[in-house]
Amino acid sequence: MSNSSSITHFLLLPFTDTWELQLWHFWLFLGISLAALVGNSLIITSTACNQHLHTPRYFFLLNLSLLDLGCISTTVPKSMANSLWDTRPISYTDCAAQLFFFLFFISAEYSLLTIMSYDRYVAICKPLHYGSLLGSRTCVHMAAAAWGTGFLSALLHTANTFSLPLCGGNAVEQFFCEIPHILKLSCSHSYQREVGLLVLSCLLALGCFVFIVRSYVQIFRAVLKIPSKQGRHKVFSTCLSHLAVLSLFVPTAVFAYMKPHLISSPSLDLVVSVLYSGVPPVVNPLIYSLRNQELKDAVRKLVTGCVSAAIHCLLYPRKGFHCRS
């Protein structure tokens, strides 16, 4: 019987045993990573460099993009490397670090999405009080609370999970280190303590989801009073897109952590995990940001400026000092 003190590494689950299909998985995840990297980087750079976007709404979007980049960078690169080199091991320390940072980014992101729904509620339902309710200092405190919540949640779950004795081998039936699959390796009834924490976390997540839905219901009621049909359509389409992403993210995450063992299977677990961990970082820039005309104009201006500067440097290499500006 092995225990956690003798385990030096874990074996992650490959997407397939066929080399050709593993290459397809590598290219698929590479495309997902590049899409998330480009989309979120454009939002971060445009928001930081454009003075007109230094508002609470875009401040929260910038934080969301940072969290999306962190989330997808925690799990996808290791899975890509395993598929490319046909390997499975991840060290005990790396597994704990991966679990911590994934929980940190995913928990902070969900907290931030809750804050962003409140921001939209105040902006549409209480526009006259927007400046007083969401001042710059308040926004910084709210964003810090989201990051802090993610850190505390990740620290609590990671410390509790890796304090359990493990005697069920070292094969993790997932493409990254995930709490439910590590708990399966536990040989102690003390894992019920972590299950209790997961139940509490899921209940809190559902409570936040109810708050988000309630905020958007209030927004819909306010939008119905807008005389302009075009204005109503714009707000409705944006809010429904936000809810669509949340409806994909929350149920799949809760299902991944709370599903009964009887309906668990490696293929189902892989699909569910990709839906809640890999898809949102790619979709969020499109739904929350690039559907916004003001931000699209800023991104277009940024890209045009970069392309113009690059062309200028290529055509006039002797004036290279201008390329630094």
Residue, then its C-alpha position, 0 to 999 in steps of 0.5 A: m500500500s502506498n501513501s502520499s509520502s511515497i508518491t513522487h508523481f501522478l499520471l494524467l489521463p491522455f485524451t486518446d491512446t492513438w498517436e495521430l489523435q493525440l496530435w489532433h488534440f495538441w493542435l486543437f488545444l494550441g488553437i484554443s490557447l492562441a485564441a485565448l491569448v490573442g483575444n485577452s491580450l488585445i483587451i488588456t492592452s487596449t484597456a490599459c492604453n486607452q484613457h477613454l476605457h478607464t471606467p469601472r466596466y472596462f477595469f473589471l473586463l481587464n481583470l477578467s482577461l487576466l484571470d482567463l489567461g491565468c486559467i488556461s495557462t495553468t492546465v492546457p500547456k501541460s496537456m499539450a506537452n503530454s500529447l506531443w511527447d506521448t507522456r503522462p507524468i506530473s510531479y507531486t509538487d507540480c500537481a499541487a501547484q497546478l491545482f492551486f493556481f487553477l482553483f485560484f483563477i477559476s474562483a476569482e473569475y467567478s467572483l468577478l463575474t458576480i461583481m460585473s453583473y452588479d456593475r451592469y445592474v447599477a449602470i442600467c437600473k440606477p444610472l444616477h447613482y453609478g458614480s457614487l456606488l462604483g467609484s474608483r476606490t470601490c472598484v479596486h476594493m471589489a476586484a481585490a476581494a475577488w482575487g482574495t476570495g480566489f486565493l483563500s479558496a484555492l489555499l483551503h482546498t489545495a491544503n486540505t486535498f493534499s493533506l489526505p493519505l493516498c493509497g489508490g495509486n497515482a493515476v489521475e483520471q483527468f487531463f489535469c489535477e482536479i480535486p474529485h479525481i485526487l480524492k478517488l486516490s484517498c484511502s481515508h474517510s477524512y476525504q469527507r471533510e474535503v467533500g463537505l468543503l466542495v458542497l459548501s463551495c458549490l452552494l456558494a457558487l449557486g448563490c452567486f449564480v442566483f444573484i447574477v440571474r436576479s441582477y439580469v432580471q432587474i436589468f431586463r425589466a428596466v430595459l423594457k421601459i426603454p422607448s428605443k427598439q434598437g436600444r432594447h435589442k442591444v442590451f438584450s442581446t448582450c445580457l443574454s450572451h452573458l447568461a449563456v456563458l454563465s449557463l455553460f460555465v456554472p452547471t458544468a463546473v458544479f457537475a464536474y465536482m458534485k456528479p455521482h460516481l455512478i454516471s462518471s466516465p473518463s470521456l464524460d469527465l474530459v468533455v465536462s472539464v474542457l467545457y468549464s475550464g477551456v471554453p470560457p477563456v476563449v469565449n469571454p473576450l467575444i461575449y463580454s468585450l468584443r461585442n462592445q463597439e467602444l472596445k472594438d474601436a480601441v482594439r482596431k486602433l491598437v492593431t492599426g497602430c502596431v501594423s503601421a509602426a511595423i511597416h514604418c520600421l521595415l520601410y525605414p530601418r535607418k530610422g529605427f529609433h522611431c519604432r520605439s515610440 
